[in-house]
Amino acid sequence: MKKAALVPLSALAMTGLPAWSAGQAVPAEAQIAAASLAAPADRREGVTVLGYDATGKLVMLRRGTNDLICLADDPGREGFETACYHESLEPFMARGRELTAAGVTGQERVQTRYREAEAGTLKMPERPAILYVLTGASFDPATATVANEYRRSTIYVPYATPESTGLSTGASETDPWIMFPGTPGAHIMITPSRRGGGGERP
């Protein structure tokens, strides 16, 4: 497979692109560079990137060569948020986007995916799978920086419990903890002390 080329952030900065705001169309190369920032530095070059075309539709901007999929910031929302996750989570993430587009949100969205996973119609990862999230107040492509940058990570471990992992269910800024234990969406949260950032999407 031909290796995907990542637009270097230094090259992006030289384009002089202004910082974008909510509702503004964003060039594909800028979305790719920004979305890739959520991934570990040594894995950014090969990620697949999903982003937005001029109509606001989510499309594939680049097919990558490794096992990470990155979701670009939604230009229709305030603030900045990108996420990268292991490809085994794509059915779960794609179904979440589909439900949101249909107006299914909140606990109804959560429970719908759980029911489908338990019924075997929604494939969940067979092994632990990572989700990286990068949020902030804004992204400036001229300097390739995120204002009020905040990073957190989630490791999906379907049906895991405190007993099977030794983890607490209490939120912590110093230790990993488990959220939604015993469910198809059980995941380990790694949430460092927060200095700013945005909301939650995946």
C-alpha positions in Angstrom: 0.0 0.0 0.0 1.3 3.4 -0.8 2.3 5.3 2.3 0.0 8.3 3.1 1.7 11.7 3.1 1.0 13.9 6.1 1.1 17.6 5.5 3.9 18.7 7.9 2.7 21.2 10.5 5.7 23.4 9.7 4.5 23.5 6.0 1.0 24.2 7.1 2.2 27.2 9.2 3.9 28.7 6.2 0.6 28.8 4.3 -0.5 31.6 6.4 -4.0 30.1 6.9 -5.9 32.1 9.5 -7.4 30.5 12.6 -10.9 29.3 11.8 -14.1 29.8 13.7 -17.3 27.8 14.1 -19.2 27.4 10.8 -16.2 28.2 8.6 -15.1 25.7 5.9 -11.6 24.4 6.7 -9.2 23.2 4.0 -8.7 19.4 4.0 -4.9 19.7 4.6 -5.5 21.8 7.7 -8.1 19.3 9.0 -5.7 16.4 8.5 -2.8 18.2 10.3 -5.0 19.3 13.2 -6.8 16.0 13.6 -3.5 14.0 13.6 -2.4 16.0 16.7 -4.6 13.8 18.9 -2.5 10.8 18.0 0.9 10.0 19.6 3.7 11.8 17.7 5.2 8.6 16.4 1.9 7.4 14.9 0.6 10.6 13.3 2.0 10.0 9.8 -0.1 6.9 9.1 -3.5 7.7 10.5 -6.7 7.7 8.6 -8.5 11.0 8.9 -12.2 11.6 8.7 -13.2 15.3 8.3 -15.7 17.6 6.7 -16.3 18.7 3.1 -17.7 22.2 2.1 -21.2 21.1 2.8 -20.4 19.9 6.4 -20.7 16.2 5.5 -18.3 13.8 7.2 -16.0 12.2 4.6 -12.7 10.4 4.5 -10.0 13.0 3.9 -7.1 10.5 3.9 -6.8 6.8 4.0 -3.9 5.9 6.3 -1.5 3.0 6.7 -1.7 2.2 10.4 -4.5 1.2 12.8 -5.6 4.6 14.0 -8.6 6.6 12.8 -8.7 10.3 13.6 -11.8 12.5 13.6 -11.3 16.1 12.6 -12.7 19.0 14.6 -16.3 19.8 13.7 -16.3 23.3 12.2 -19.9 23.8 13.1 -19.1 23.6 16.9 -17.5 26.1 19.2 -14.1 25.2 20.6 -11.7 22.6 19.2 -11.9 18.8 19.6 -10.2 16.0 17.8 -10.0 12.3 18.6 -8.1 9.3 17.4 -9.1 5.7 18.1 -8.1 2.2 17.2 -9.8 0.9 14.1 -11.6 -1.9 16.1 -13.7 0.9 17.6 -15.0 2.2 14.3 -18.3 0.2 14.3 -19.1 1.6 17.7 -18.0 5.2 16.8 -19.7 5.1 13.4 -23.0 3.9 15.0 -22.8 6.7 17.5 -22.4 9.3 14.7 -25.3 7.7 12.9 -27.6 7.9 15.9 -26.6 11.5 16.6 -27.4 12.4 13.0 -30.8 10.8 13.5 -31.5 12.9 16.6 -30.8 10.1 19.1 -28.7 11.6 21.9 -27.9 11.3 25.6 -28.8 8.1 27.4 -31.0 6.9 24.5 -27.9 6.9 22.3 -25.9 5.1 24.9 -28.5 2.4 25.6 -29.2 1.9 21.9 -25.6 1.0 21.2 -25.5 -1.2 24.3 -28.6 -3.1 23.2 -27.1 -3.6 19.8 -23.8 -4.8 21.1 -25.5 -7.3 23.5 -27.6 -8.5 20.6 -24.5 -9.1 18.5 -25.5 -6.6 15.8 -22.9 -4.0 16.8 -19.3 -5.4 16.8 -17.2 -4.4 19.8 -13.4 -4.7 20.1 -12.3 -8.2 21.2 -9.2 -6.7 22.9 -8.6 -3.4 24.7 -8.8 -0.5 22.3 -7.5 3.1 22.7 -9.2 6.4 22.2 -7.2 9.6 22.4 -9.0 13.0 22.8 -7.5 16.4 22.3 -9.6 19.5 23.2 -9.1 23.2 23.5 -10.6 26.6 23.0 -9.3 26.9 19.4 -6.7 25.8 16.9 -4.4 28.2 15.0 -3.1 26.6 11.8 -0.6 29.5 11.4 1.3 28.3 14.5 -0.1 24.7 14.7 -1.1 25.2 18.3 -4.2 24.5 20.3 -5.3 27.2 22.9 -5.9 25.7 26.4 -4.9 22.3 25.2 -6.1 19.3 27.2 -5.4 15.6 26.5 -7.1 12.6 27.9 -7.2 8.9 27.0 -9.8 6.1 27.2 -9.2 2.4 26.8 -12.3 0.4 25.9 -12.6 -2.9 27.6 -16.1 -4.2 27.0 -17.8 -5.8 30.1 -14.8 -5.1 32.3 -15.5 -4.5 36.0 -13.5 -3.3 39.1 -13.2 -7.0 40.1 -11.7 -8.0 36.7 -9.3 -5.1 36.5 -8.6 -3.9 40.0 -9.7 -0.4 39.1 -11.8 2.0 41.0 -15.0 3.5 39.7 -14.2 6.9 41.3 -13.1 9.7 38.9 -9.4 10.6 39.5 -6.9 13.1 38.1 -4.0 10.9 39.2 -5.0 7.3 38.7 -6.8 5.4 35.9 -10.4 4.5 36.7 -13.2 2.5 35.1 -16.4 4.0 33.7 -19.6 2.1 32.9 -18.3 -1.2 34.3 -20.0 -4.4 33.2 -21.4 -2.9 30.1 -20.4 -3.2 26.4 -19.1 0.4 26.7 -16.9 -0.2 29.8 -13.7 1.8 29.5 -10.7 2.9 31.5 -10.4 6.6 31.9 -7.0 8.4 32.1 -7.8 12.0 32.9 -4.9 14.2 33.9 -5.5 17.5 35.8 -7.4 19.8 33.5 -6.1 23.2 32.4 -8.8 23.9 29.8 -10.5 22.3 26.8 -13.8 21.4 25.3 -16.6 18.9 25.5 -16.9 15.2 24.7 -18.0 13.8 21.4 -17.2 10.1 20.8 
